[in-house]
Amino acid sequence: MTGRLEDKVAIVTGGASGIGRAICQRFAGEGAKVVVADRNIAGAEETLALMGATPDDASLVEVNISDSLQVERMVNDAVKQFGRLDILINGAAILIRTPDLVDVDEVLWDLTMETNVKGVFLCCKYAIPAMTANGGGSIVNISSMSGVRGVGYSVPYAVSKAGVIHLTTVAASQYTSQGVRINCIAPGGVDTPQMRGSTASAEAFAGRNEGHPMGRVGTADEIANLVLWLASDEASYVSGSTYIIDGGAWAGAR
């Protein structure tokens, strides 16, 4: 099936690599005009190349999502270039491994919250008016299983991702009636540069595969499949939901 996002305009934050890149590629293949948003310009340019993008159907924006002026500019530029905004994917985030709570540096806590929670808040804040001006849209926030069950290797990351889930619920309660569907996904282990970095070693990463019910972690393309559905009109009756996508890992652990 193709053309599921025909004539739609999407902003994807964190589009320079991993899950964000896979989403950009999938959206482009389904007919969307895509704004690849990231602080990593080289990676974003590579994403555009992999998409086979032209100026008529894609663009790149360098953005620090914790800066309100930059986020507002990102949304305004997307609307100016493509005439509307239909989809926002909040994929940009940082993961910094930390010691236990009492030894966590306050700087790392603030940095994580600024990006992972405030960044999602700001992107929603400026995208929602652009969507309601055009009759509505779809927002998909990317949380993590760390926000559902917690992880010991990063207190701020786990708490920030729990915040993304709750922000999704509250925002959906306020804006679904205005035509903006807001949902969230909580991926488990996914083979991305971020995950390979967070496991700290090749042996630890291999252990994630061996201990998984499916014998492997997920792929970025598999996550993009769910995001595509939520962003498309096929999910027209879905709002305020959080979808766990972890290949049965959490179910198997309980």
Secondary structure, DSSP 8 states (H G I E B T S, - for coil): ---TTTT-EEEEETTTSHHHHHHHHHHHHTT-EEEEEES-HHHHHHHHHHHT--TTTEEEEE--TT-HHHHHHHHHHHHHHHS---EEEE----------GGG--HHHHHHHHIIIIIHHHHHHHHHHHHHHTTT-EEEEEE--THHHH--TT-HHHHHHHHHHHHHHHHHHHHHGGGTEEEEEEEE--B-SHHHHHHT-SHHHHHHHHHTSTTSS-B-HHHHHHHHHHHHSGGGTT--S-EEEESTTHHHHH-
